[in-house]
Amino acid sequence: MWKIAVGFAIFAGLALFILSKGGDIDMSGEKHGDTTHTEAAAPAAPASAASAP
């Protein structure tokens, strides 16, 4: 039984170490409408250039 507790403690410590070294990791759950991790959209052409004859 004590081996299970020691194994869990080692595994939890290793997981926390890996997550702390991972950088920007958000563990707060699903976010709707968040576009921070997607590529930026290509800039649209200016309206004056599109309406020129």
N, C-alpha and C positions, 0 to 999 in steps of 0.2 A: 504493500500500500504506500509506503513512504517513497518507493521508486517512482510511482505515478506522480506524486506531488513534486518531487525533484525534477522529473522530466517536464512537467507542465511549467514549472518556474523557469527552467532553462529555455524552453520553447518560447514562453511569453517574453522573456528578456531579449532573446534573439529577434523576435518579431518587432518589438519596440525599437531596438537598435537599427534594424533595416528600415523601418518606417521613418525614423528620425533622420537617416542619411539620404532619404529619397527626395528631398527638396519640397516642392509645392504639392503636398498631398492633402486633399480636402476630404475629411471623414464626416462631414456634416450631413450628408444625404443627397438625394436627388434635387437638382435645381432646374426649374423650367425657365426657358428664355435666357439662360446664361450662355454667352458666346465667347467666353474667355479662352477656351481651348480649341476654337476653330480658326481656320485660316481667314485672314481679312479679305473681304470682298474686293474685287478689282474696282478702282475708282471709275465712276461713270463719266462719260464725255460731257463737257460743259453744254448747257442748254443753248447758248448763243451759237455754238458751232453746229449743233444739230439742226437749227432752224434757218441757217444761212442758205440762200438760193444757189 
